[in-house]
Amino acid sequence: MVRQLGTPRHEELRRLLKEKRKNAGISQAELGLRLGWSQRTIGKIETGEKRVTAVELIELGAALEFDPAAALRRVAKVAKR
């Protein structure tokens, strides 16, 4: 299995998602309510303990009003380790 947690690209995605939530002015708990997820799940995503699937990224994009494809382009620019 390929290691993804903690890689530079995973860290960039984690930072991006936290940034988008904070820019939206909502708490982890509120984002969790919007998505039907727990605050703990949002926290694990933001601390890098949980990976985000493609479907989850689409859902996060809808909830936080950002383009998931643009987010992936940003992450792809980060050099692999």
Distance bins in CASP14 RR format, pairs under 12 A and 6 or more apart:
PFRMAT RR
TARGET T0000
AUTHOR 0000-0000-0000
RMODE 2
METHOD distances of the structure
MODEL  1
1 51 0 0 0 0 0 1 0 0 0 0 0
2 9 0 0 0 0 0 1 0 0 0 0 0
2 10 0 0 0 0 0 1 0 0 0 0 0
2 51 0 0 0 0 0 1 0 0 0 0 0
2 80 0 0 0 0 0 1 0 0 0 0 0
2 81 0 0 0 0 0 1 0 0 0 0 0
3 9 0 0 0 0 0 1 0 0 0 0 0
3 10 0 0 0 0 1 0 0 0 0 0 0
3 51 0 0 0 0 0 1 0 0 0 0 0
3 80 0 0 0 0 0 1 0 0 0 0 0
3 81 0 0 0 0 1 0 0 0 0 0 0
4 10 1 0 1 0 0 0 0 0 0 0 0
4 11 0 0 0 0 0 1 0 0 0 0 0
4 12 0 0 0 0 0 1 0 0 0 0 0
4 13 0 0 0 0 1 0 0 0 0 0 0
4 14 0 0 0 0 0 1 0 0 0 0 0
4 48 0 0 0 0 0 1 0 0 0 0 0
4 50 0 0 0 0 0 1 0 0 0 0 0
4 51 1 0 1 0 0 0 0 0 0 0 0
4 52 0 0 0 0 1 0 0 0 0 0 0
4 53 0 0 0 0 0 1 0 0 0 0 0
4 75 0 0 0 0 0 1 0 0 0 0 0
4 80 0 0 0 0 0 1 0 0 0 0 0
4 81 0 0 0 0 0 1 0 0 0 0 0
5 11 0 0 0 0 1 0 0 0 0 0 0
5 13 0 0 0 0 0 1 0 0 0 0 0
5 14 0 0 0 0 1 0 0 0 0 0 0
5 44 0 0 0 0 0 1 0 0 0 0 0
5 45 0 0 0 0 0 1 0 0 0 0 0
5 47 0 0 0 0 0 1 0 0 0 0 0
5 48 1 0 0 1 0 0 0 0 0 0 0
5 49 1 0 0 1 0 0 0 0 0 0 0
5 50 0 0 0 0 1 0 0 0 0 0 0
5 51 1 0 0 1 0 0 0 0 0 0 0
5 52 0 0 0 0 0 1 0 0 0 0 0
6 12 0 0 0 0 0 1 0 0 0 0 0
6 13 0 0 0 0 0 1 0 0 0 0 0
6 14 0 0 0 0 1 0 0 0 0 0 0
6 15 0 0 0 0 0 1 0 0 0 0 0
6 47 0 0 0 0 0 1 0 0 0 0 0
6 48 1 0 0 1 0 0 0 0 0 0 0
6 49 0 0 0 0 1 0 0 0 0 0 0
6 50 0 0 0 0 0 1 0 0 0 0 0
6 51 0 0 0 0 1 0 0 0 0 0 0
6 78 0 0 0 0 0 1 0 0 0 0 0
6 80 0 0 0 0 0 1 0 0 0 0 0
6 81 0 0 0 0 1 0 0 0 0 0 0
7 13 0 0 0 0 1 0 0 0 0 0 0
7 14 0 0 0 0 0 1 0 0 0 0 0
7 48 0 0 0 0 0 1 0 0 0 0 0
7 51 0 0 0 0 0 1 0 0 0 0 0
7 75 0 0 0 0 0 1 0 0 0 0 0
7 78 0 0 0 0 1 0 0 0 0 0 0
7 79 0 0 0 0 0 1 0 0 0 0 0
7 80 1 0 0 1 0 0 0 0 0 0 0
7 81 1 0 1 0 0 0 0 0 0 0 0
8 14 0 0 0 0 0 1 0 0 0 0 0
8 15 0 0 0 0 0 1 0 0 0 0 0
8 75 0 0 0 0 1 0 0 0 0 0 0
8 76 0 0 0 0 0 1 0 0 0 0 0
8 77 0 0 0 0 0 1 0 0 0 0 0
8 78 1 0 1 0 0 0 0 0 0 0 0
8 79 1 0 0 1 0 0 0 0 0 0 0
8 80 1 0 0 1 0 0 0 0 0 0 0
8 81 1 0 1 0 0 0 0 0 0 0 0
9 15 0 0 0 0 0 1 0 0 0 0 0
9 16 0 0 0 0 0 1 0 0 0 0 0
9 51 0 0 0 0 0 1 0 0 0 0 0
9 52 0 0 0 0 0 1 0 0 0 0 0
9 71 0 0 0 0 0 1 0 0 0 0 0
9 72 0 0 0 0 1 0 0 0 0 0 0
9 73 0 0 0 0 0 1 0 0 0 0 0
9 74 0 0 0 0 1 0 0 0 0 0 0
9 75 1 0 1 0 0 0 0 0 0 0 0
9 76 1 0 0 1 0 0 0 0 0 0 0
9 77 0 0 0 0 1 0 0 0 0 0 0
9 78 1 0 1 0 0 0 0 0 0 0 0
9 79 0 0 0 0 1 0 0 0 0 0 0
9 80 1 0 0 1 0 0 0 0 0 0 0
9 81 0 0 0 0 1 0 0 0 0 0 0
10 16 0 0 0 0 0 1 0 0 0 0 0
10 17 0 0 0 0 0 1 0 0 0 0 0
10 45 0 0 0 0 0 1 0 0 0 0 0
10 46 0 0 0 0 0 1 0 0 0 0 0
10 47 0 0 0 0 0 1 0 0 0 0 0
10 48 1 0 0 1 0 0 0 0 0 0 0
10 49 0 0 0 0 0 1 0 0 0 0 0
10 50 0 0 0 0 0 1 0 0 0 0 0
10 51 1 0 0 1 0 0 0 0 0 0 0
10 52 0 0 0 0 1 0 0 0 0 0 0
10 75 0 0 0 0 1 0 0 0 0 0 0
10 78 0 0 0 0 1 0 0 0 0 0 0
10 80 0 0 0 0 0 1 0 0 0 0 0
10 81 0 0 0 0 0 1 0 0 0 0 0
11 17 0 0 0 0 0 1 0 0 0 0 0
11 18 0 0 0 0 0 1 0 0 0 0 0
11 46 0 0 0 0 0 1 0 0 0 0 0
11 47 0 0 0 0 0 1 0 0 0 0 0
11 48 1 0 0 1 0 0 0 0 0 0 0
11 51 0 0 0 0 0 1 0 0 0 0 0
11 75 0 0 0 0 1 0 0 0 0 0 0
11 78 1 0 0 1 0 0 0 0 0 0 0
11 79 0 0 0 0 0 1 0 0 0 0 0
11 80 0 0 0 0 0 1 0 0 0 0 0
11 81 0 0 0 0 0 1 0 0 0 0 0
12 18 0 0 0 0 0 1 0 0 0 0 0
12 19 0 0 0 0 0 1 0 0 0 0 0
12 48 0 0 0 0 0 1 0 0 0 0 0
12 52 0 0 0 0 0 1 0 0 0 0 0
12 71 0 0 0 0 1 0 0 0 0 0 0
12 72 0 0 0 0 0 1 0 0 0 0 0
12 73 0 0 0 0 0 1 0 0 0 0 0
12 74 1 0 0 1 0 0 0 0 0 0 0
12 75 1 0 1 0 0 0 0 0 0 0 0
12 76 0 0 0 0 1 0 0 0 0 0 0
12 77 0 0 0 0 1 0 0 0 0 0 0
12 78 1 0 1 0 0 0 0 0 0 0 0
12 79 0 0 0 0 0 1 0 0 0 0 0
12 80 0 0 0 0 0 1 0 0 0 0 0
12 81 0 0 0 0 0 1 0 0 0 0 0
13 19 0 0 0 0 0 1 0 0 0 0 0
13 20 0 0 0 0 0 1 0 0 0 0 0
13 45 0 0 0 0 1 0 0 0 0 0 0
13 46 0 0 0 0 0 1 0 0 0 0 0
13 48 0 0 0 0 1 0 0 0 0 0 0
13 50 0 0 0 0 0 1 0 0 0 0 0
13 51 0 0 0 0 1 0 0 0 0 0 0
13 52 1 0 0 1 0 0 0 0 0 0 0
13 53 0 0 0 0 0 1 0 0 0 0 0
13 54 0 0 0 0 0 1 0 0 0 0 0
13 56 0 0 0 0 0 1 0 0 0 0 0
13 57 0 0 0 0 1 0 0 0 0 0 0
13 60 0 0 0 0 0 1 0 0 0 0 0
13 68 0 0 0 0 0 1 0 0 0 0 0
13 71 1 0 0 1 0 0 0 0 0 0 0
13 72 0 0 0 0 1 0 0 0 0 0 0
13 73 0 0 0 0 0 1 0 0 0 0 0
13 74 0 0 0 0 1 0 0 0 0 0 0
13 75 1 0 1 0 0 0 0 0 0 0 0
13 76 0 0 0 0 0 1 0 0 0 0 0
13 77 0 0 0 0 0 1 0 0 0 0 0
13 78 0 0 0 0 1 0 0 0 0 0 0
14 20 0 0 0 0 0 1 0 0 0 0 0
14 21 0 0 0 0 0 1 0 0 0 0 0
14 42 0 0 0 0 0 1 0 0 0 0 0
14 43 0 0 0 0 1 0 0 0 0 0 0
14 44 0 0 0 0 0 1 0 0 0 0 0
14 45 1 0 0 1 0 0 0 0 0 0 0
14 46 1 0 0 1 0 0 0 0 0 0 0
14 47 1 0 0 1 0 0 0 0 0 0 0
14 48 1 0 1 0 0 0 0 0 0 0 0
14 49 0 0 0 0 1 0 0 0 0 0 0
14 50 0 0 0 0 1 0 0 0 0 0 0
14 51 0 0 0 0 1 0 0 0 0 0 0
14 52 0 0 0 0 1 0 0 0 0 0 0
14 57 0 0 0 0 0 1 0 0 0 0 0
14 60 0 0 0 0 0 1 0 0 0 0 0
14 71 0 0 0 0 0 1 0 0 0 0 0
14 75 0 0 0 0 1 0 0 0 0 0 0
14 78 0 0 0 0 0 1 0 0 0 0 0
15 21 0 0 0 0 0 1 0 0 0 0 0
15 22 0 0 0 0 0 1 0 0 0 0 0
15 45 0 0 0 0 0 1 0 0 0 0 0
15 46 0 0 0 0 1 0 0 0 0 0 0
15 47 0 0 0 0 0 1 0 0 0 0 0
15 48 0 0 0 0 1 0 0 0 0 0 0
15 71 0 0 0 0 0 1 0 0 0 0 0
15 74 0 0 0 0 1 0 0 0 0 0 0
15 75 0 0 0 0 1 0 0 0 0 0 0
15 78 0 0 0 0 1 0 0 0 0 0 0
16 22 0 0 0 0 0 1 0 0 0 0 0
16 23 0 0 0 0 0 1 0 0 0 0 0
16 45 0 0 0 0 0 1 0 0 0 0 0
16 46 0 0 0 0 0 1 0 0 0 0 0
16 52 0 0 0 0 0 1 0 0 0 0 0
16 57 0 0 0 0 1 0 0 0 0 0 0
16 60 0 0 0 0 1 0 0 0 0 0 0
16 61 0 0 0 0 0 1 0 0 0 0 0
16 64 0 0 0 0 0 1 0 0 0 0 0
16 66 0 0 0 0 1 0 0 0 0 0 0
16 67 0 0 0 0 0 1 0 0 0 0 0
16 68 0 0 0 0 0 1 0 0 0 0 0
16 70 0 0 0 0 1 0 0 0 0 0 0
16 71 1 0 1 0 0 0 0 0 0 0 0
16 72 0 0 0 0 1 0 0 0 0 0 0
16 73 0 0 0 0 0 1 0 0 0 0 0
16 74 1 0 0 1 0 0 0 0 0 0 0
16 75 1 0 0 1 0 0 0 0 0 0 0
16 76 0 0 0 0 0 1 0 0 0 0 0
16 77 0 0 0 0 0 1 0 0 0 0 0
16 78 0 0 0 0 0 1 0 0 0 0 0
17 23 0 0 0 0 0 1 0 0 0 0 0
17 24 0 0 0 0 0 1 0 0 0 0 0
17 28 0 0 0 0 0 1 0 0 0 0 0
17 31 0 0 0 0 1 0 0 0 0 0 0
17 35 0 0 0 0 0 1 0 0 0 0 0
17 41 0 0 0 0 0 1 0 0 0 0 0
17 42 0 0 0 0 1 0 0 0 0 0 0
17 43 0 0 0 0 1 0 0 0 0 0 0
17 44 0 0 0 0 0 1 0 0 0 0 0
17 45 1 0 0 1 0 0 0 0 0 0 0
17 46 1 0 0 1 0 0 0 0 0 0 0
17 47 0 0 0 0 0 1 0 0 0 0 0
17 48 0 0 0 0 1 0 0 0 0 0 0
17 50 0 0 0 0 0 1 0 0 0 0 0
17 51 0 0 0 0 0 1 0 0 0 0 0
17 52 1 0 0 1 0 0 0 0 0 0 0
17 56 0 0 0 0 1 0 0 0 0 0 0
17 57 0 0 0 0 1 0 0 0 0 0 0
17 59 0 0 0 0 0 1 0 0 0 0 0
17 60 1 0 0 1 0 0 0 0 0 0 0
17 61 0 0 0 0 1 0 0 0 0 0 0
17 63 0 0 0 0 0 1 0 0 0 0 0
17 64 1 0 0 1 0 0 0 0 0 0 0
17 66 0 0 0 0 1 0 0 0 0 0 0
17 68 0 0 0 0 0 1 0 0 0 0 0
17 71 1 0 0 1 0 0 0 0 0 0 0
17 72 0 0 0 0 0 1 0 0 0 0 0
17 74 0 0 0 0 0 1 0 0 0 0 0
17 75 0 0 0 0 0 1 0 0 0 0 0
18 24 0 0 0 0 0 1 0 0 0 0 0
18 25 0 0 0 0 0 1 0 0 0 0 0
18 26 0 0 0 0 0 1 0 0 0 0 0
18 27 0 0 0 0 0 1 0 0 0 0 0
18 28 0 0 0 0 1 0 0 0 0 0 0
18 31 0 0 0 0 0 1 0 0 0 0 0
18 42 0 0 0 0 1 0 0 0 0 0 0
18 43 0 0 0 0 1 0 0 0 0 0 0
18 44 0 0 0 0 0 1 0 0 0 0 0
18 45 0 0 0 0 1 0 0 0 0 0 0
18 46 1 0 1 0 0 0 0 0 0 0 0
18 47 0 0 0 0 1 0 0 0 0 0 0
18 48 0 0 0 0 1 0 0 0 0 0 0
18 52 0 0 0 0 0 1 0 0 0 0 0
18 60 0 0 0 0 0 1 0 0 0 0 0
18 64 0 0 0 0 0 1 0 0 0 0 0
19 25 0 0 0 0 0 1 0 0 0 0 0
19 46 0 0 0 0 1 0 0 0 0 0 0
19 60 0 0 0 0 0 1 0 0 0 0 0
19 64 0 0 0 0 1 0 0 0 0 0 0
19 66 0 0 0 0 1 0 0 0 0 0 0
19 71 0 0 0 0 0 1 0 0 0 0 0
19 74 0 0 0 0 0 1 0 0 0 0 0
20 26 0 0 0 0 1 0 0 0 0 0 0
20 31 0 0 0 0 1 0 0 0 0 0 0
20 42 0 0 0 0 0 1 0 0 0 0 0
20 45 0 0 0 0 0 1 0 0 0 0 0
20 46 0 0 0 0 0 1 0 0 0 0 0
20 57 0 0 0 0 0 1 0 0 0 0 0
20 60 1 0 0 1 0 0 0 0 0 0 0
20 61 1 0 0 1 0 0 0 0 0 0 0
20 62 0 0 0 0 0 1 0 0 0 0 0
20 63 0 0 0 0 1 0 0 0 0 0 0
20 64 1 0 1 0 0 0 0 0 0 0 0
20 65 0 0 0 0 1 0 0 0 0 0 0
20 66 1 0 1 0 0 0 0 0 0 0 0
20 67 0 0 0 0 0 1 0 0 0 0 0
20 68 0 0 0 0 0 1 0 0 0 0 0
20 70 0 0 0 0 0 1 0 0 0 0 0
20 71 1 0 0 1 0 0 0 0 0 0 0
20 74 0 0 0 0 0 1 0 0 0 0 0
21 27 0 0 0 0 1 0 0 0 0 0 0
21 28 1 0 0 1 0 0 0 0 0 0 0
21 29 0 0 0 0 0 1 0 0 0 0 0
21 30 0 0 0 0 1 0 0 0 0 0 0
21 31 1 0 1 0 0 0 0 0 0 0 0
21 32 0 0 0 0 1 0 0 0 0 0 0
21 34 0 0 0 0 0 1 0 0 0 0 0
21 35 0 0 0 0 0 1 0 0 0 0 0
21 39 0 0 0 0 0 1 0 0 0 0 0
21 42 1 0 0 1 0 0 0 0 0 0 0
21 43 0 0 0 0 1 0 0 0 0 0 0
21 45 0 0 0 0 1 0 0 0 0 0 0
21 46 1 0 0 1 0 0 0 0 0 0 0
21 60 0 0 0 0 1 0 0 0 0 0 0
21 61 0 0 0 0 0 1 0 0 0 0 0
21 63 0 0 0 0 1 0 0 0 0 0 0
21 64 1 0 0 1 0 0 0 0 0 0 0
21 65 0 0 0 0 0 1 0 0 0 0 0
21 66 0 0 0 0 1 0 0 0 0 0 0
22 28 0 0 0 0 0 1 0 0 0 0 0
22 30 0 0 0 0 0 1 0 0 0 0 0
22 31 0 0 0 0 0 1 0 0 0 0 0
22 42 0 0 0 0 0 1 0 0 0 0 0
22 46 0 0 0 0 1 0 0 0 0 0 0
22 64 0 0 0 0 1 0 0 0 0 0 0
23 31 0 0 0 0 0 1 0 0 0 0 0
23 64 0 0 0 0 1 0 0 0 0 0 0
23 65 0 0 0 0 1 0 0 0 0 0 0
23 66 0 0 0 0 1 0 0 0 0 0 0
24 30 0 0 0 0 1 0 0 0 0 0 0
24 31 1 0 0 1 0 0 0 0 0 0 0
24 34 0 0 0 0 1 0 0 0 0 0 0
24 60 0 0 0 0 0 1 0 0 0 0 0
24 61 0 0 0 0 0 1 0 0 0 0 0
24 62 0 0 0 0 0 1 0 0 0 0 0
24 63 0 0 0 0 1 0 0 0 0 0 0
24 64 1 0 1 0 0 0 0 0 0 0 0
24 65 1 0 0 1 0 0 0 0 0 0 0
24 66 0 0 0 0 1 0 0 0 0 0 0
25 31 0 0 0 0 1 0 0 0 0 0 0
25 64 0 0 0 0 1 0 0 0 0 0 0
25 65 0 0 0 0 0 1 0 0 0 0 0
26 32 0 0 0 0 1 0 0 0 0 0 0
26 33 0 0 0 0 1 0 0 0 0 0 0
26 34 1 0 0 1 0 0 0 0 0 0 0
26 35 0 0 0 0 0 1 0 0 0 0 0
26 39 0 0 0 0 0 1 0 0 0 0 0
26 42 0 0 0 0 1 0 0 0 0 0 0
26 60 0 0 0 0 0 1 0 0 0 0 0
26 63 0 0 0 0 1 0 0 0 0 0 0
26 64 0 0 0 0 1 0 0 0 0 0 0
26 65 0 0 0 0 0 1 0 0 0 0 0
27 33 0 0 0 0 1 0 0 0 0 0 0
27 34 0 0 0 0 0 1 0 0 0 0 0
27 39 1 0 0 1 0 0 0 0 0 0 0
27 42 0 0 0 0 1 0 0 0 0 0 0
27 43 0 0 0 0 0 1 0 0 0 0 0
27 46 0 0 0 0 0 1 0 0 0 0 0
28 34 0 0 0 0 0 1 0 0 0 0 0
28 35 0 0 0 0 0 1 0 0 0 0 0
28 37 0 0 0 0 1 0 0 0 0 0 0
28 38 0 0 0 0 1 0 0 0 0 0 0
28 39 1 0 1 0 0 0 0 0 0 0 0
28 40 0 0 0 0 1 0 0 0 0 0 0
28 41 0 0 0 0 1 0 0 0 0 0 0
28 42 1 0 1 0 0 0 0 0 0 0 0
28 43 1 0 1 0 0 0 0 0 0 0 0
28 44 0 0 0 0 1 0 0 0 0 0 0
28 45 0 0 0 0 1 0 0 0 0 0 0
28 46 1 0 0 1 0 0 0 0 0 0 0
28 47 0 0 0 0 0 1 0 0 0 0 0
28 63 0 0 0 0 0 1 0 0 0 0 0
28 64 0 0 0 0 0 1 0 0 0 0 0
29 35 0 0 0 0 0 1 0 0 0 0 0
29 36 0 0 0 0 0 1 0 0 0 0 0
29 37 0 0 0 0 0 1 0 0 0 0 0
29 38 0 0 0 0 1 0 0 0 0 0 0
29 39 1 0 1 0 0 0 0 0 0 0 0
29 40 0 0 0 0 1 0 0 0 0 0 0
29 41 0 0 0 0 0 1 0 0 0 0 0
29 42 1 0 0 1 0 0 0 0 0 0 0
29 43 0 0 0 0 1 0 0 0 0 0 0
30 36 0 0 0 0 0 1 0 0 0 0 0
30 37 0 0 0 0 0 1 0 0 0 0 0
30 39 0 0 0 0 1 0 0 0 0 0 0
30 42 0 0 0 0 1 0 0 0 0 0 0
30 63 0 0 0 0 1 0 0 0 0 0 0
30 64 0 0 0 0 0 1 0 0 0 0 0
31 37 1 0 0 1 0 0 0 0 0 0 0
31 38 0 0 0 0 0 1 0 0 0 0 0
31 39 0 0 0 0 1 0 0 0 0 0 0
31 40 0 0 0 0 0 1 0 0 0 0 0
31 41 0 0 0 0 1 0 0 0 0 0 0
31 42 1 0 1 0 0 0 0 0 0 0 0
31 43 0 0 0 0 1 0 0 0 0 0 0
31 45 0 0 0 0 1 0 0 0 0 0 0
31 46 0 0 0 0 1 0 0 0 0 0 0
31 56 0 0 0 0 0 1 0 0 0 0 0
31 59 0 0 0 0 0 1 0 0 0 0 0
31 60 0 0 0 0 1 0 0 0 0 0 0
31 61 0 0 0 0 0 1 0 0 0 0 0
31 62 0 0 0 0 0 1 0 0 0 0 0
31 63 1 0 0 1 0 0 0 0 0 0 0
31 64 1 0 0 1 0 0 0 0 0 0 0
31 65 0 0 0 0 0 1 0 0 0 0 0
32 38 1 0 0 1 0 0 0 0 0 0 0
32 39 1 0 0 1 0 0 0 0 0 0 0
32 40 0 0 0 0 1 0 0 0 0 0 0
32 41 1 0 0 1 0 0 0 0 0 0 0
32 42 1 0 1 0 0 0 0 0 0 0 0
32 43 0 0 0 0 1 0 0 0 0 0 0
32 44 0 0 0 0 0 1 0 0 0 0 0
32 45 0 0 0 0 0 1 0 0 0 0 0
32 46 0 0 0 0 0 1 0 0 0 0 0
32 56 0 0 0 0 0 1 0 0 0 0 0
32 59 0 0 0 0 0 1 0 0 0 0 0
32 60 0 0 0 0 0 1 0 0 0 0 0
32 63 0 0 0 0 1 0 0 0 0 0 0
32 64 0 0 0 0 0 1 0 0 0 0 0
33 39 0 0 0 0 1 0 0 0 0 0 0
33 41 0 0 0 0 0 1 0 0 0 0 0
33 42 0 0 0 0 1 0 0 0 0 0 0
33 63 0 0 0 0 1 0 0 0 0 0 0
34 42 0 0 0 0 1 0 0 0 0 0 0
34 59 0 0 0 0 1 0 0 0 0 0 0
34 60 0 0 0 0 1 0 0 0 0 0 0
34 61 0 0 0 0 0 1 0 0 0 0 0
34 62 0 0 0 0 1 0 0 0 0 0 0
34 63 1 0 1 0 0 0 0 0 0 0 0
34 64 0 0 0 0 1 0 0 0 0 0 0
34 65 0 0 0 0 0 1 0 0 0 0 0
35 41 0 0 0 0 1 0 0 0 0 0 0
35 42 1 0 0 1 0 0 0 0 0 0 0
35 45 0 0 0 0 0 1 0 0 0 0 0
35 52 0 0 0 0 0 1 0 0 0 0 0
35 55 0 0 0 0 0 1 0 0 0 0 0
35 56 0 0 0 0 1 0 0 0 0 0 0
35 57 0 0 0 0 0 1 0 0 0 0 0
35 58 0 0 0 0 0 1 0 0 0 0 0
35 59 1 0 1 0 0 0 0 0 0 0 0
35 60 1 0 0 1 0 0 0 0 0 0 0
35 61 0 0 0 0 1 0 0 0 0 0 0
35 62 0 0 0 0 1 0 0 0 0 0 0
35 63 1 0 1 0 0 0 0 0 0 0 0
35 64 0 0 0 0 1 0 0 0 0 0 0
36 42 0 0 0 0 0 1 0 0 0 0 0
36 56 0 0 0 0 0 1 0 0 0 0 0
36 59 0 0 0 0 1 0 0 0 0 0 0
36 60 0 0 0 0 0 1 0 0 0 0 0
36 63 0 0 0 0 1 0 0 0 0 0 0
37 43 0 0 0 0 1 0 0 0 0 0 0
37 44 0 0 0 0 1 0 0 0 0 0 0
37 45 0 0 0 0 1 0 0 0 0 0 0
37 50 0 0 0 0 0 1 0 0 0 0 0
37 52 0 0 0 0 0 1 0 0 0 0 0
37 56 0 0 0 0 1 0 0 0 0 0 0
37 59 0 0 0 0 1 0 0 0 0 0 0
37 60 0 0 0 0 1 0 0 0 0 0 0
37 63 0 0 0 0 1 0 0 0 0 0 0
38 44 0 0 0 0 1 0 0 0 0 0 0
38 45 0 0 0 0 0 1 0 0 0 0 0
38 50 0 0 0 0 0 1 0 0 0 0 0
39 45 0 0 0 0 0 1 0 0 0 0 0
39 46 0 0 0 0 0 1 0 0 0 0 0
40 46 0 0 0 0 0 1 0 0 0 0 0
40 47 0 0 0 0 0 1 0 0 0 0 0
40 49 0 0 0 0 1 0 0 0 0 0 0
40 50 0 0 0 0 1 0 0 0 0 0 0
41 47 0 0 0 0 0 1 0 0 0 0 0
41 48 0 0 0 0 0 1 0 0 0 0 0
41 49 0 0 0 0 1 0 0 0 0 0 0
41 50 1 0 0 1 0 0 0 0 0 0 0
41 51 0 0 0 0 0 1 0 0 0 0 0
41 52 0 0 0 0 0 1 0 0 0 0 0
41 56 0 0 0 0 1 0 0 0 0 0 0
41 59 0 0 0 0 0 1 0 0 0 0 0
41 60 0 0 0 0 0 1 0 0 0 0 0
42 48 0 0 0 0 0 1 0 0 0 0 0
42 49 0 0 0 0 0 1 0 0 0 0 0
42 50 0 0 0 0 1 0 0 0 0 0 0
42 52 0 0 0 0 0 1 0 0 0 0 0
42 56 0 0 0 0 0 1 0 0 0 0 0
42 59 0 0 0 0 0 1 0 0 0 0 0
42 60 0 0 0 0 1 0 0 0 0 0 0
42 63 0 0 0 0 0 1 0 0 0 0 0
42 64 0 0 0 0 0 1 0 0 0 0 0
43 49 1 0 0 1 0 0 0 0 0 0 0
43 50 0 0 0 0 1 0 0 0 0 0 0
43 52 0 0 0 0 0 1 0 0 0 0 0
44 50 1 1 0 0 0 0 0 0 0 0 0
44 51 0 0 0 0 1 0 0 0 0 0 0
44 52 0 0 0 0 0 1 0 0 0 0 0
44 56 0 0 0 0 0 1 0 0 0 0 0
45 51 0 0 0 0 1 0 0 0 0 0 0
45 52 1 0 1 0 0 0 0 0 0 0 0
45 53 0 0 0 0 0 1 0 0 0 0 0
45 56 0 0 0 0 1 0 0 0 0 0 0
45 57 0 0 0 0 0 1 0 0 0 0 0
45 59 0 0 0 0 0 1 0 0 0 0 0
45 60 0 0 0 0 1 0 0 0 0 0 0
45 64 0 0 0 0 0 1 0 0 0 0 0
46 52 0 0 0 0 0 1 0 0 0 0 0
46 60 0 0 0 0 0 1 0 0 0 0 0
50 56 0 0 0 0 1 0 0 0 0 0 0
51 57 0 0 0 0 0 1 0 0 0 0 0
52 58 0 0 0 0 1 0 0 0 0 0 0
52 59 0 0 0 0 1 0 0 0 0 0 0
52 60 1 0 0 1 0 0 0 0 0 0 0
52 61 0 0 0 0 0 1 0 0 0 0 0
52 68 0 0 0 0 1 0 0 0 0 0 0
52 71 0 0 0 0 1 0 0 0 0 0 0
52 72 0 0 0 0 0 1 0 0 0 0 0
52 75 0 0 0 0 0 1 0 0 0 0 0
53 59 0 0 0 0 1 0 0 0 0 0 0
53 60 0 0 0 0 0 1 0 0 0 0 0
53 68 0 0 0 0 0 1 0 0 0 0 0
54 60 0 0 0 0 0 1 0 0 0 0 0
54 61 0 0 0 0 0 1 0 0 0 0 0
54 68 0 0 0 0 1 0 0 0 0 0 0
54 69 0 0 0 0 0 1 0 0 0 0 0
54 71 0 0 0 0 0 1 0 0 0 0 0
54 72 0 0 0 0 1 0 0 0 0 0 0
55 61 0 0 0 0 0 1 0 0 0 0 0
55 62 0 0 0 0 0 1 0 0 0 0 0
55 68 0 0 0 0 1 0 0 0 0 0 0
56 62 0 0 0 0 0 1 0 0 0 0 0
56 63 0 0 0 0 0 1 0 0 0 0 0
56 64 0 0 0 0 0 1 0 0 0 0 0
56 68 0 0 0 0 1 0 0 0 0 0 0
56 71 0 0 0 0 0 1 0 0 0 0 0
57 63 0 0 0 0 0 1 0 0 0 0 0
57 64 0 0 0 0 0 1 0 0 0 0 0
57 66 0 0 0 0 1 0 0 0 0 0 0
57 67 0 0 0 0 0 1 0 0 0 0 0
57 68 1 0 1 0 0 0 0 0 0 0 0
57 69 0 0 0 0 1 0 0 0 0 0 0
57 70 0 0 0 0 0 1 0 0 0 0 0
57 71 1 0 0 1 0 0 0 0 0 0 0
57 72 1 0 0 1 0 0 0 0 0 0 0
57 74 0 0 0 0 0 1 0 0 0 0 0
57 75 0 0 0 0 1 0 0 0 0 0 0
58 64 0 0 0 0 0 1 0 0 0 0 0
58 66 0 0 0 0 0 1 0 0 0 0 0
58 67 0 0 0 0 0 1 0 0 0 0 0
58 68 1 0 1 0 0 0 0 0 0 0 0
58 69 0 0 0 0 1 0 0 0 0 0 0
58 71 0 0 0 0 0 1 0 0 0 0 0
58 72 0 0 0 0 0 1 0 0 0 0 0
59 66 0 0 0 0 0 1 0 0 0 0 0
59 68 0 0 0 0 1 0 0 0 0 0 0
60 66 1 0 0 1 0 0 0 0 0 0 0
60 67 0 0 0 0 0 1 0 0 0 0 0
60 68 1 0 0 1 0 0 0 0 0 0 0
60 71 0 0 0 0 1 0 0 0 0 0 0
60 72 0 0 0 0 0 1 0 0 0 0 0
61 67 1 0 0 1 0 0 0 0 0 0 0
61 68 1 0 1 0 0 0 0 0 0 0 0
61 69 0 0 0 0 0 1 0 0 0 0 0
61 70 0 0 0 0 1 0 0 0 0 0 0
61 71 1 0 0 1 0 0 0 0 0 0 0
61 72 0 0 0 0 0 1 0 0 0 0 0
62 68 0 0 0 0 1 0 0 0 0 0 0
64 71 0 0 0 0 1 0 0 0 0 0 0
65 71 0 0 0 0 0 1 0 0 0 0 0
66 72 0 0 0 0 0 1 0 0 0 0 0
66 73 0 0 0 0 0 1 0 0 0 0 0
66 74 0 0 0 0 0 1 0 0 0 0 0
67 73 0 0 0 0 1 0 0 0 0 0 0
67 74 0 0 0 0 0 1 0 0 0 0 0
68 74 0 0 0 0 0 1 0 0 0 0 0
68 75 0 0 0 0 0 1 0 0 0 0 0
69 75 0 0 0 0 0 1 0 0 0 0 0
69 76 0 0 0 0 0 1 0 0 0 0 0
70 76 0 0 0 0 0 1 0 0 0 0 0
70 77 0 0 0 0 0 1 0 0 0 0 0
71 77 0 0 0 0 0 1 0 0 0 0 0
71 78 0 0 0 0 0 1 0 0 0 0 0
72 78 0 0 0 0 0 1 0 0 0 0 0
END
